[in-house]
Amino acid sequence: MKKIPVILDTDIGSDIDDSWALAMLLQSPELEPRLIVTESGDTVYRAKIVAKILERSGREEIPIGVGLRLGSEKGPQLSWVKDYNIERYGGAIYEDGVKALIETVMESSEMVTLLCIGPLTNIAAALKAEPRIAEHARIVSMFGCLYKSPLGYGGGDGGVVAEYNVKRDPKAAQTVLSAPWDITITPLDTCGFVKLRGERYRMIRECRSPLIRDLMENYKIWLRNRREDWQRIFETESSILYDTVAVYLAFSSEYLVMRDLGVQITEDGYTRISGEARRVHCAIEWKNLRAFKDMLVERLTSQAHRKD
């Protein structure tokens, strides 16, 4: 099987779904992660989470890039890495993650997939520094909200909302949409409805691979910081796994209804449909959400870390 070269751009360490997505990426034989770049706030904190997960999973061949550090914002998983020395990571770590991203794209003989599961600040900066990356890469992103959102998302009633990754940096999203690369998105309309319960979740919780043990430990830490009833939730269900759908779209769209729509970004972070706007491949609804969940569980609980 010929693998798809991937650069993951992630704000791991805020919402726990980035950790689920990283685990899925590592367990997907179709994908070849060539670089993981951290995004938003304290990007060194986020790089530590990536490094510790990769080290303990035996995946230190994957380089890590520290993205633009625009603040000191950390997140609830800080306790998991507070004593972790990133210098012990056996793979390459690039202090200038944006430069590493550009070089990885431009030096590749194949089209690279930029798998974007956070705000698009790093990607916009890379475009500004080297516009030609748009000729050698495509975008697959967890991005926006077109028709509906999960009830309660951002305090909303299930209608259109300003999705976090876009609202966090609307200008970056506008920049990325203006470049001439192929773009595929999973908006909240699809990725906002992925949650594991029952037997599927039990299989994840009982999996003993180092990767999934670390995932569950981080999920527990994250829940403790958010909910008083964290133990009940931890025992029964996952969080909403938004970013796992973007990982899936990097290699397949079989379980989703795709539609090419004109998409534009407003100054306040809304994703609007317009017939005159740039056309984007949009996952607007599920054909078979059950099959996606089954596939996700099968991959995460596989004991093979699928490096080959």
Secondary structure as GFF3:
##gff-version 3
##sequence-region A 1 308
A	DSSP	beta_strand	4	10	.	.	.	ID=ss1
A	DSSP	alpha_helix	17	26	.	.	.	ID=ss2
A	DSSP	beta_strand	31	38	.	.	.	ID=ss3
A	DSSP	alpha_helix	43	56	.	.	.	ID=ss4
A	DSSP	beta_strand	64	65	.	.	.	ID=ss5
A	DSSP	alpha_helix	78	81	.	.	.	ID=ss6
A	DSSP	three_ten_helix	86	88	.	.	.	ID=ss7
A	DSSP	beta_strand	93	94	.	.	.	ID=ss8
A	DSSP	alpha_helix	97	106	.	.	.	ID=ss9
A	DSSP	beta_strand	112	116	.	.	.	ID=ss10
A	DSSP	alpha_helix	121	129	.	.	.	ID=ss11
A	DSSP	alpha_helix	133	136	.	.	.	ID=ss12
A	DSSP	beta_strand	137	142	.	.	.	ID=ss13
A	DSSP	three_ten_helix	153	155	.	.	.	ID=ss14
A	DSSP	alpha_helix	164	167	.	.	.	ID=ss15
A	DSSP	alpha_helix	170	178	.	.	.	ID=ss16
A	DSSP	beta_strand	183	186	.	.	.	ID=ss17
A	DSSP	alpha_helix	188	191	.	.	.	ID=ss18
A	DSSP	alpha_helix	198	206	.	.	.	ID=ss19
A	DSSP	alpha_helix	210	224	.	.	.	ID=ss20
A	DSSP	alpha_helix	230	236	.	.	.	ID=ss21
A	DSSP	alpha_helix	242	249	.	.	.	ID=ss22
A	DSSP	beta_strand	256	265	.	.	.	ID=ss23
A	DSSP	beta_strand	271	273	.	.	.	ID=ss24
A	DSSP	beta_strand	279	286	.	.	.	ID=ss25
A	DSSP	alpha_helix	289	301	.	.	.	ID=ss26
###
